[in-house]
Amino acid sequence: MARPLDPFTGDAALPARTRVVVIGGGIIGVATALELAERGVPTVLCEKGVIGGEQSSRNWGWCRQQNRDARELPLATKALDLWEQFGAESGENTGFRRCGLFYVSNNDEELATWARWGEFARSVGVKTRMLTGDEATERGGFTGQRWKGGVHSQADGIANPGLAAPAVAKALIALGGTVLQGCAARGIETTGGAVSAVVTEMGTIRTRLVIQAGGAWASSFCRQLGVSFPQATVRQTILAVSTGALTLPDAFVSKSISITYRGEGCHTLAISGRAKVDPTLQFLRYALDFLPMFARRWRNPKLRGDIDLIAWHGTTLCIVEVKTRTRRDLVPAEMAVDSDKQDTLRQLARSYLRRLPAAAREATIRFDVVSIYLESPNAKPSHIELNQGAFGWA
Ligand SMILES: Cc1cc2nc3c(=O)[nH]c(=O)nc-3n(C[C@H](O)[C@H](O)[C@H](O)COP(=O)(O)OP(=O)(O)OC[C@H]3O[C@@H](n4cnc5c(N)ncnc54)[C@H](O)[C@@H]3O)c2cc1C
């Protein structure tokens, strides 16, 4: 079984002063500190545990452009280049490889969405290819299932989450940065309203600039400074599995599972699209900011399909289907909600209503379709249409 996290030895002495303090040694903190060190900015990184010891060593490891929103795609493309460049320039091993990501599905609508995304992606130079049913079934042979189709995003890749953050931290030290482990930042001192120091478990560092990269802890740290940083923490489980004689793809996802090669004969196995929210005080504090997001893509595992958005319009409960197009066809986007899709949404709506308190079940229900057209070169929505009451119960 591959080691879950590469051990890393940091610095022992706390500098009295520096230009920038980065709080948090996950992938965001180490990458930010590395960028500063490359620009010759004296930087100290404080990590309360070990480098990469939290979320950054527990993810799928996908470095992905596939299915990205048009607005984040340029950033994802740049990130892939940076992963490649980092390995070549630093000599450190993050396990990054452009092995391609492999998706399969039996859902016609999902396959059609991927095909449309592929058209858009190719128009901006991103390589991705739809797979026929035979190709998807052959490549996904280990599932023992027949697949209607799939997609292979050739230029995407994976890195090893157990290696990545420690590798970047090593490169940071080589450039003269300071990395302190077991050194929680407790608070920030100000003088005349400006940051003047960071108070840590190991002592105080004088600085004028602090970058908070504390992952799931960022919100509570900011709150003690009077800074509101809405954050919702979700919990998901992934497993490291040894695959024995079974030959598995490097990176595979279906509606129910994802599998990613992690190195040394070991894969990461995760249940796709399932995350749990713990109703903690922290969650409740910002619940109103995030509830609309959690109500998106509502599913009942026993039924097919999902509801894109559930929202209240006054006392009317709206079941909203969102359709996106990269160009305006003769057939408008909302026409994609055919009678089959309407039946699916009605079934899901009934199931959703059964879970509501009795009083809410009496609400008027409206089925809306939002059509979004992304026609401009920067893929910003050029036109949005809301068709209220696009169809009814019958
Ligand atoms: C199931 C799952 C799968 C994912 N898959 C992918 C994927 O395939 N590809 C992808 O790119 N992303 C993926 N992600 C997202 C990715 O894991 C996160 O975006 C990323 O790890 C966040 O990094 P981070 O540095 O912000 O946080 P973290 O890794 O959590 O690092 C924050 C660090 O800050 C430290 N810290 C906090 N408070 C303090 C303090 N006061 N003083 C000192 N240190 C402190 C913590 O100890 C921690 O080490 C996935 C996420 C999940 C949940």
PDBQT file of the ligand as one rigid body, heavy atoms in Angstrom, charges set to zero:
ROOT
HETATM    1  C1  LIG A 401     -13.294  14.028  -1.615  1.00  0.00    +0.000 C 
HETATM    2  C2  LIG A 401     -12.489  15.177  -2.245  1.00  0.00    +0.000 A 
HETATM    3  C3  LIG A 401     -11.860  14.957  -3.461  1.00  0.00    +0.000 A 
HETATM    4  C4  LIG A 401     -11.139  15.982  -4.058  1.00  0.00    +0.000 A 
HETATM    5  N1  LIG A 401     -10.519  15.735  -5.239  1.00  0.00    +0.000 NA
HETATM    6  C5  LIG A 401      -9.800  16.682  -5.809  1.00  0.00    +0.000 A 
HETATM    7  C6  LIG A 401      -9.134  16.438  -7.029  1.00  0.00    +0.000 A 
HETATM    8  O1  LIG A 401      -9.237  15.351  -7.595  1.00  0.00    +0.000 OA
HETATM    9  N2  LIG A 401      -8.388  17.424  -7.572  1.00  0.00    +0.000 N 
HETATM   10  C7  LIG A 401      -8.274  18.652  -6.930  1.00  0.00    +0.000 A 
HETATM   11  O2  LIG A 401      -7.567  19.532  -7.462  1.00  0.00    +0.000 OA
HETATM   12  N3  LIG A 401      -8.896  18.918  -5.768  1.00  0.00    +0.000 NA
HETATM   13  C8  LIG A 401      -9.646  17.973  -5.190  1.00  0.00    +0.000 A 
HETATM   14  N4  LIG A 401     -10.261  18.221  -4.008  1.00  0.00    +0.000 N 
HETATM   15  C9  LIG A 401     -10.075  19.533  -3.389  1.00  0.00    +0.000 C 
HETATM   16  C10 LIG A 401      -8.667  19.645  -2.712  1.00  0.00    +0.000 C 
HETATM   17  O3  LIG A 401      -8.417  18.528  -1.902  1.00  0.00    +0.000 OA
HETATM   18  C11 LIG A 401      -8.661  20.925  -1.860  1.00  0.00    +0.000 C 
HETATM   19  O4  LIG A 401      -9.092  22.023  -2.648  1.00  0.00    +0.000 OA
HETATM   20  C12 LIG A 401      -7.265  21.242  -1.358  1.00  0.00    +0.000 C 
HETATM   21  O5  LIG A 401      -6.646  20.136  -0.743  1.00  0.00    +0.000 OA
HETATM   22  C13 LIG A 401      -7.359  22.392  -0.356  1.00  0.00    +0.000 C 
HETATM   23  O6  LIG A 401      -6.061  22.699   0.047  1.00  0.00    +0.000 OA
HETATM   24  P1  LIG A 401      -5.807  23.709   1.211  1.00  0.00    +0.000 P 
HETATM   25  O7  LIG A 401      -4.359  23.970   1.261  1.00  0.00    +0.000 OA
HETATM   26  O8  LIG A 401      -6.716  24.898   1.042  1.00  0.00    +0.000 OA
HETATM   27  O9  LIG A 401      -6.365  22.995   2.540  1.00  0.00    +0.000 OA
HETATM   28  P2  LIG A 401      -5.707  21.864   3.476  1.00  0.00    +0.000 P 
HETATM   29  O10 LIG A 401      -5.037  20.789   2.725  1.00  0.00    +0.000 OA
HETATM   30  O11 LIG A 401      -6.789  21.461   4.412  1.00  0.00    +0.000 OA
HETATM   31  O12 LIG A 401      -4.579  22.667   4.226  1.00  0.00    +0.000 OA
HETATM   32  C14 LIG A 401      -4.835  23.612   5.224  1.00  0.00    +0.000 C 
HETATM   33  C15 LIG A 401      -3.726  23.466   6.254  1.00  0.00    +0.000 C 
HETATM   34  O13 LIG A 401      -3.804  24.574   7.139  1.00  0.00    +0.000 OA
HETATM   35  C16 LIG A 401      -3.409  24.119   8.416  1.00  0.00    +0.000 C 
HETATM   36  N5  LIG A 401      -3.909  25.099   9.402  1.00  0.00    +0.000 N 
HETATM   37  C17 LIG A 401      -5.192  25.441   9.640  1.00  0.00    +0.000 A 
HETATM   38  N6  LIG A 401      -5.252  26.394  10.593  1.00  0.00    +0.000 NA
HETATM   39  C18 LIG A 401      -3.975  26.671  10.955  1.00  0.00    +0.000 A 
HETATM   40  C19 LIG A 401      -3.388  27.550  11.891  1.00  0.00    +0.000 A 
HETATM   41  N7  LIG A 401      -4.119  28.365  12.660  1.00  0.00    +0.000 N 
HETATM   42  N8  LIG A 401      -2.033  27.580  11.991  1.00  0.00    +0.000 NA
HETATM   43  C20 LIG A 401      -1.273  26.758  11.221  1.00  0.00    +0.000 A 
HETATM   44  N9  LIG A 401      -1.779  25.884  10.321  1.00  0.00    +0.000 NA
HETATM   45  C21 LIG A 401      -3.110  25.838  10.188  1.00  0.00    +0.000 A 
HETATM   46  C22 LIG A 401      -4.050  22.740   8.520  1.00  0.00    +0.000 C 
HETATM   47  O14 LIG A 401      -3.406  21.944   9.495  1.00  0.00    +0.000 OA
HETATM   48  C23 LIG A 401      -3.875  22.205   7.107  1.00  0.00    +0.000 C 
HETATM   49  O15 LIG A 401      -2.705  21.420   6.969  1.00  0.00    +0.000 OA
HETATM   50  C24 LIG A 401     -11.028  17.242  -3.418  1.00  0.00    +0.000 A 
HETATM   51  C25 LIG A 401     -11.662  17.468  -2.195  1.00  0.00    +0.000 A 
HETATM   52  C26 LIG A 401     -12.399  16.458  -1.617  1.00  0.00    +0.000 A 
HETATM   53  C27 LIG A 401     -13.119  16.738  -0.297  1.00  0.00    +0.000 C 
ENDROOT
TORSDOF 0
